[in-house]
Amino acid sequence: MTKILTIVGARPQFVKLAPVLAALRARPRLQPLVVHTGQHFDPGMSDVFFDELGLPAPDHHLGIHGGSHGEMTGRMLTAIEQTIVAENPAAVLVVGDTNSTLAGALAASKLHVPVAHLESGLRSFNKTMPEEINRVLTDHVSSLLFCPTQTAMSNLARESITEGVHHVGDVMFDAILMFRIQAERMSRVLDRLGLREGAYSVATLHRAENTDSAAQLGALLAYLKHSTDKPVVLPLHPRTRQKIAEFGLSTDGLVVIEPVGYLDMIRLVSGAAHVLTDSGGLQKEAYFLRKPCVTLRTETEWTETITHGWNRLWTVDYYTPRTPISDYGDGHASKQIADILEQFVQVNR
């Protein structure tokens, strides 16, 4: 069997992994192996996702988290390199734009193992974001580039990346289709919080550019409190909680809860009046569940959510007219990825 090594480490990557891993495991000639770097280590940000999504325990858990971006990425690079040498895969699949993504891409490329990048071609054009650096560098060392949108394809073409590029649609749409009914049936989060359908909003806030400055974080918390007359439910990322305490800020007026699992989050979004977030993934999940979104950033890599009227930046007070987004595909992105990977490794082994 041909080994495909998949590198994940953060909450959104576990969600994207679920449909892709199912598609890879359905192919008898492929042996998908999962490496969890440990970037998200809190049980509420990691273990619960593996449990809810029916993911097998990682084949390798590196337990690496904390420290600066450079320190974390360097430790991951060393450990992933050792894992690749030990497993000798035909390809390494990296997901998204985290430090785990970049470390996996660098380790594989330096060992001359082909890199496949899931969610390739996204650009915010804001190089102060660590994620922007991660995604650009990863794309430039990848042999297979799986793009969720035509805009992503165009971004790569402008950087002279045209070989191995595929528009497959969005695997997060696949995941929503896989788990939405299960979330409606199993989640009791609305009952636990005493919420009624359509009578609240849901928010997330975690990016470094929003949380590392007392002034920025304070402004965003104030915006959440005053942007709507509905209660705002805020599952609070551990790092954001730490920064709020460090800066002496207040969350009074918000319904602050612990991080929730994927099924509870789907249920919260599906029942909400609208979504406020600095998360790239949640912008799309809001669209998939047809909820208006406000992005708590000054730009977004998911530009089609803006141009099609389902999303706006918090610095803008209007939406454009709403139209459907066809770029995200029909829920079969994971199958296309597995097909392309299988053909690639058979040809190149």
Secondary structure, 3 states (H helix, E strand, C coil): CEEEEEEECCHHHHHHHHHHHHHHHCCCCEEEEEEECCCCCCCCCCHHHHHHCCCCCCCEECCCCCCCHHHHHHHHHHHHHHHHHHHCCCEEEEECCCHHHHHHHHHHHHCCCCEEEECCCCCCCCCCCHHHHHHHHHHHCCCEEEECCHHHHHHHHHCCCCCCEEECCCHHHHHHHHHHHHHHHHCCHHHHHCCCCCCCEEEECCCHHHHCCHHHHHHHHHHHHHCCCCCEEEECCHHHHHHHHHHCCCCCCCEEECCCCHHHHHHHHHHCCCEEECCHHHHHHHHHCCCCEEECCCCCCCHHHHHCCCEEECCCCCCCCCCCCCCCCCCCHHHHHHHHHHHHHHHHC
